[in-house]
């Protein structure tokens, strides 16, 4: 029988360091901020808040 495929992501070197830095100090774009505001308005409008 075949082994199941394990899905995962392995970051090494500078990629791993950059990802860890992002996790510790997340940032997002103006577009991302607007998207979150829109999602909040939608949730409030539909009573999901």
N, C-alpha and C positions, 0 to 999 in steps of 0.2 A: 504494500500500500504506500502511496506517496505521502511525504511529509506535508503538513499544512505550511503555507507560505506565511512567514512572520513579516508583518508590516512595521516599519519603523524608520526613523531618521537618525543618522549618526553624523554629527558635526565635529570637525576636527580643526585644530589650529586656530587661525584668525576668525574663521566662521563661528566656531564654538565660543570664542571670547566675545565677539560682537553680539551673539545671541544672548549670552549671559548678561552682558551689559544692558541690553534692551529689556530683559526680564526684570532687572533691578531698577531701571529707570525708563519705563515705557514712554514713548512719544507717539504722536500721531499727526496726520496732516490736517489742514483746514477742512478738506473734503471729508475726512474721517469724523471730525468733530461735527460737521453739519449732518452727516449720516446718523450719528448718535442722537442729535437733537430731533431729527425727523422721526426716528424710531421711538423716542420718548413721547413726542406729540401723538404719534399713532397709538401707542399703548394707552395713553391717557384718554384719547378719543374713544377707544374700544372698551375701556374699562379694565384693562390689563395691568394697570399700575398698582 
